């Protein structure tokens, strides 16, 4: 891996990725460890919606933060329902089918090359009902 002009051979570390899709910005932050120091430093002073992968560090740092709303990545959530198929096929399938509708909507918006305002409007119209369905079965 080449990072800032240095070659890091034989080292282990973690790449924290911060993305601001509306601004079309992505930041890669290399850290030697996976502790909370990276997100704590990088997100100091941040206010708004923070989409995360479910790693417990985010809940510990921002779960009760007055200016941050944590939301979780659907792809990471989906993996849990895929794993649950072997234990409860009926309910897991129910959720996975509804997630597929949401993925189809996202693909449709990409195909139409909608801007973020158009996507937000369409998501509010088309996808808001689905999480309520999921909560009733879990």
MOHUZI-V885779 format. One record per pair of residues at least 4 apart in sequence whose ideal C-beta (glycine too) atoms are under 6 Angstrom apart, sorted by the first residue. I is the first residue (numbers start at 0). GAP is how many residues later the second one is. Records with the same first field share a line. If there is no record, write none. Layout:
I: GAP ; GAP
This chain:
0: 7
1: 5
2: 5 ; 27
12: 17 ; 19
13: 17 ; 20
14: 13 ; 15
15: 13 ; 22
16: 11
17: 9 ; 24
18: 7
19: 5
21: 94
28: 9 ; 13
30: 7
35: 4 ; 21 ; 25
38: 4
39: 21
46: 20
48: 20 ; 22
49: 18 ; 20
50: 20
51: 6
52: 20 ; 23
53: 18 ; 22
57: 4
58: 4
61: 6 ; 8
71: 5
73: 4
77: 21
80: 11 ; 14 ; 15
83: 4 ; 8
84: 4 ; 7
87: 4
88: 4
90: 46
93: 43
94: 39
97: 32 ; 35
101: 25 ; 28
104: 21 ; 22
108: 5 ; 10
113: 4 ; 5
121: 4
122: 4
123: 4
